[in-house]
């Protein structure tokens, strides 16, 4: 199953080699939850502030049970601050 993983801001360092512009296509051997995918790349789950699948926000309480599907685009941002 192919999905696209996009990690932004400080999360970019968790992408594996071969990523391009904060994005990589992943070939998963089976369906996985959002948290399973993020955890497998070392992304700190508690710091994943904004999580979007195919342009739709997924709240924290649903990230363990939300199963990704073929062709999904998972995009994740940490909390950011500025002023």
N, C-alpha and C positions, 0 to 999 in steps of 0.2 A: 504494500500500500504506500503510495507516495503522498507526502504532505510538504508544505513549504513552511519553514520556521524562520521567523524574523525576530531578532533580538536587538533592541535599540539602546542608545546611550551607554551607560556603564555595563550593560549586559552583553554587549558585543564581544567582550573577551571570552565568553563561554561558547561561542560558535566554533565548530571544528575547522581544521584546515580545509580549504576549498570553498569557503564561504565568500560571497561577493556582495558588497554593499549591504552588510548586515543580514544577509539572506542565504539560506541553503535549502536545497531540496533533500528531503530525507526519504529513504526507503525503509519502511517499517515492516516487520514480519507479521504483525497482527495489529488489530485496533488497540489504541492506547488512550488513556485519559490525558488531559492537559498536564496535570501534575506529574504523571509518569514520564512524559516526554521531557518536561523541564528538568525534572530530577535526574534523568539520565545524562543530561549535559551539565549538571552541577549548578544550575540556576537556583539561587536561594529563593525558595517558594514564598517565604514571608515578605520578601522584598519585591515580589512581582505585583506592582501596583495596578497597572492597566493591562488587561489580557483581553484580546480581541480575536475571534475566529470568524473569518470571512466578513470582516467589518462590523461584527456584532459583539458588544461587550459581554463577557462572561464573569459573573460575580464570584467572589472567592469561595462561597459555599457550594458552588456547582463544579469547581475545577477538578475535584477528585472523581466525580461521576460522569462528567461530560466526555463522551467517547468521540475521538476524532475520526473523520471519514476520508476516504480517497479524495484527493484534490483539495482538501482544506488548507487554508492559510492561517497559521497561528502566529500572531504578532504580540510581543510582550515588551513593556516599558517598566523600568523602575520608577519610584517616586522621584520627581525632580523638584528642585527649589531654585529660586532665582529672585532677583529683585531689581 
